[in-house]
Amino acid sequence: MNDFPAFAFSTVAHVVSELGAAGRLGEHITQRFPDAKRALLVTDPGFLKTGLVDVPAASLRAAGLQVEVYSNVVADPPEQVVLEAVAAARKHRTDIVIGIGGGSSMDVAKLIAVLAGSDQPLGAIYGIGNVKGARLPLVQIPTTAGTGSEVTNIAIVTTGATTKMGVVAPQLYADLALLDAELTLGLPPLVTAATGIDAMVHAIEAYTSRHKKNPLSDLLARKALGLLSANLIRACENGRDLAARQAMLLGAMLAGQAFSNAPVAAVHALAYPIGGIFHVPHGLSNSLVLPHVLRFNAPEAAGLYAELAEIVVPEASGSVEARAEALVVAMQQIAIISGIERTLQQVGIRETDLDRLADDAMLQTRLLGNNPRTVTRDDARAIYAAAL
């Protein structure tokens, strides 16, 4: 009997993980993309203000590229921002797109790369596999250790007041992901914690994904969880610890490679409405529901959670169920030590909001289908109530 069912695995072709690599961006670009002449750097106003874009931009100019910076990306980018960014790329006659920022900046960079040279409208590419044709060369440089967006093939767009749509297509995989912890030095401890827990959720959910879990995604998820759990508190307590910061970036990227192939599930499904309705940052939304979803899943996933507990809490012992619970407690401890919010009430959610959250969560069918245990609307409401 074949223990390994057939699987497919895709990821970014080139990864550079090196302190100071952003300062040598021009070299990396001319080496990999010798024909590139007109670069568009895509970022957000907050990151632009740090001044950390200046060095990679100068490096590109020194290598002979014309550089334009688009810096109007906002969190959970709406369609209008994407369309404005695509227009900026066309006006600049961009021939290489470089995302530098958190998940939102990298998502917008992906969409620019596929739309700037295409006549497909944005609305036509929502869903899975609807992007047609080639795209511009794409480089991604994360400035938080969280989303893993630099190595995923998905971009999320806000399409209404609280609704979001995803674009999933192989063209969204970048050509090059560049990890340089010097770009993450300004991250406040609470952002470091929330984004780090987001990355840990990616690893945990990929490892327990019902449909596409495979030997490669498992390896990546386990290594990611080891790096993240060993370095998250270090990075929160001393934001200038470059070794911890680089380990966090690597862990987040490996988790991104894992969940891009073995997709996330109920933690994300229940986190999305918290972010969409109450504008809670994505990593924090995940963290708030995480322990309660893990406990809900335990009857089906305890064996896998126990395997992950060996990585996060090596001293955990006892039955499979006891070790699975040790993983949940360890994740709660990380939230406690880092000081991030731990209840829905702390982010302004009341019991009267739970029905709306549960209704919204049930719309996330793409994610709920990956969960190791079936989630009904009553289950979703009960998980929110436990997180209150």
ChimeraX attribute file (.defattr): number of C-alpha atoms within 10 A of each C-alpha:
attribute: neighborCount
match mode: 1-to-1
recipient: residues
	/A:1	4
	/A:2	5
	/A:3	5
	/A:4	8
	/A:5	10
	/A:6	8
	/A:7	12
	/A:8	9
	/A:9	14
	/A:10	14
	/A:11	19
	/A:12	19
	/A:13	11
	/A:14	13
	/A:15	18
	/A:16	14
	/A:17	16
	/A:18	14
	/A:19	17
	/A:20	15
	/A:21	20
	/A:22	26
	/A:23	20
	/A:24	17
	/A:25	23
	/A:26	20
	/A:27	17
	/A:28	20
	/A:29	23
	/A:30	16
	/A:31	10
	/A:32	13
	/A:33	15
	/A:34	10
	/A:35	11
	/A:36	18
	/A:37	19
	/A:38	20
	/A:39	25
	/A:40	28
	/A:41	25
	/A:42	29
	/A:43	26
	/A:44	20
	/A:45	12
	/A:46	13
	/A:47	19
	/A:48	18
	/A:49	11
	/A:50	11
	/A:51	10
	/A:52	19
	/A:53	20
	/A:54	13
	/A:55	15
	/A:56	19
	/A:57	24
	/A:58	17
	/A:59	19
	/A:60	25
	/A:61	17
	/A:62	14
	/A:63	17
	/A:64	14
	/A:65	20
	/A:66	16
	/A:67	18
	/A:68	17
	/A:69	18
	/A:70	21
	/A:71	19
	/A:72	17
	/A:73	25
	/A:74	15
	/A:75	15
	/A:76	22
	/A:77	21
	/A:78	19
	/A:79	19
	/A:80	12
	/A:81	16
	/A:82	23
	/A:83	18
	/A:84	14
	/A:85	24
	/A:86	24
	/A:87	15
	/A:88	18
	/A:89	27
	/A:90	15
	/A:91	10
	/A:92	16
	/A:93	15
	/A:94	25
	/A:95	21
	/A:96	25
	/A:97	30
	/A:98	26
	/A:99	30
	/A:100	30
	/A:101	28
	/A:102	25
	/A:103	26
	/A:104	24
	/A:105	31
	/A:106	32
	/A:107	28
	/A:108	28
	/A:109	34
	/A:110	33
	/A:111	26
	/A:112	31
	/A:113	28
	/A:114	26
	/A:115	27
	/A:116	23
	/A:117	18
	/A:118	15
	/A:119	9
	/A:120	15
	/A:121	11
	/A:122	17
	/A:123	11
	/A:124	11
	/A:125	20
	/A:126	18
	/A:127	14
	/A:128	12
	/A:129	12
	/A:130	14
	/A:131	24
	/A:132	15
	/A:133	11
	/A:134	12
	/A:135	21
	/A:136	21
	/A:137	21
	/A:138	27
	/A:139	28
	/A:140	31
	/A:141	24
	/A:142	28
	/A:143	26
	/A:144	26
	/A:145	33
	/A:146	31
	/A:147	27
	/A:148	28
	/A:149	29
	/A:150	36
	/A:151	31
	/A:152	28
	/A:153	23
	/A:154	21
	/A:155	23
	/A:156	20
	/A:157	24
	/A:158	19
	/A:159	16
	/A:160	11
	/A:161	9
	/A:162	16
	/A:163	14
	/A:164	17
	/A:165	16
	/A:166	15
	/A:167	23
	/A:168	21
	/A:169	20
	/A:170	16
	/A:171	21
	/A:172	25
	/A:173	24
	/A:174	29
	/A:175	20
	/A:176	22
	/A:177	24
	/A:178	22
	/A:179	28
	/A:180	24
	/A:181	28
	/A:182	20
	/A:183	25
	/A:184	23
	/A:185	19
	/A:186	15
	/A:187	18
	/A:188	13
	/A:189	19
	/A:190	16
	/A:191	19
	/A:192	28
	/A:193	28
	/A:194	27
	/A:195	27
	/A:196	30
	/A:197	28
	/A:198	27
	/A:199	30
	/A:200	31
	/A:201	26
	/A:202	32
	/A:203	35
	/A:204	26
	/A:205	27
	/A:206	32
	/A:207	30
	/A:208	26
	/A:209	27
	/A:210	19
	/A:211	14
	/A:212	21
	/A:213	21
	/A:214	20
	/A:215	14
	/A:216	15
	/A:217	26
	/A:218	20
	/A:219	15
	/A:220	22
	/A:221	32
	/A:222	25
	/A:223	17
	/A:224	29
	/A:225	27
	/A:226	21
	/A:227	22
	/A:228	29
	/A:229	21
	/A:230	16
	/A:231	20
	/A:232	25
	/A:233	20
	/A:234	17
	/A:235	27
	/A:236	23
	/A:237	15
	/A:238	13
	/A:239	18
	/A:240	17
	/A:241	16
	/A:242	17
	/A:243	13
	/A:244	22
	/A:245	29
	/A:246	24
	/A:247	23
	/A:248	32
	/A:249	29
	/A:250	23
	/A:251	30
	/A:252	34
	/A:253	28
	/A:254	26
	/A:255	36
	/A:256	31
	/A:257	30
	/A:258	34
	/A:259	29
	/A:260	25
	/A:261	23
	/A:262	29
	/A:263	26
	/A:264	27
	/A:265	28
	/A:266	32
	/A:267	27
	/A:268	26
	/A:269	25
	/A:270	29
	/A:271	24
	/A:272	25
	/A:273	26
	/A:274	27
	/A:275	18
	/A:276	21
	/A:277	16
	/A:278	14
	/A:279	15
	/A:280	18
	/A:281	18
	/A:282	23
	/A:283	24
	/A:284	26
	/A:285	28
	/A:286	29
	/A:287	29
	/A:288	27
	/A:289	26
	/A:290	25
	/A:291	22
	/A:292	19
	/A:293	26
	/A:294	22
	/A:295	16
	/A:296	20
	/A:297	19
	/A:298	21
	/A:299	13
	/A:300	14
	/A:301	22
	/A:302	22
	/A:303	17
	/A:304	16
	/A:305	26
	/A:306	25
	/A:307	17
	/A:308	23
	/A:309	25
	/A:310	18
	/A:311	18
	/A:312	21
	/A:313	18
	/A:314	12
	/A:315	10
	/A:316	18
	/A:317	15
	/A:318	10
	/A:319	12
	/A:320	19
	/A:321	16
	/A:322	16
	/A:323	25
	/A:324	27
	/A:325	21
	/A:326	24
	/A:327	25
	/A:328	20
	/A:329	15
	/A:330	16
	/A:331	20
	/A:332	17
	/A:333	12
	/A:334	17
	/A:335	21
	/A:336	12
	/A:337	12
	/A:338	21
	/A:339	14
	/A:340	19
	/A:341	17
	/A:342	18
	/A:343	18
	/A:344	21
	/A:345	12
	/A:346	12
	/A:347	17
	/A:348	11
	/A:349	17
	/A:350	12
	/A:351	12
	/A:352	8
	/A:353	14
	/A:354	19
	/A:355	17
	/A:356	12
	/A:357	22
	/A:358	22
	/A:359	15
	/A:360	21
	/A:361	26
	/A:362	20
	/A:363	13
	/A:364	17
	/A:365	12
	/A:366	14
	/A:367	19
	/A:368	24
	/A:369	19
	/A:370	22
	/A:371	25
	/A:372	20
	/A:373	19
	/A:374	13
	/A:375	19
	/A:376	13
	/A:377	15
	/A:378	12
	/A:379	14
	/A:380	24
	/A:381	23
	/A:382	17
	/A:383	23
	/A:384	26
	/A:385	18
	/A:386	14
	/A:387	17
	/A:388	19
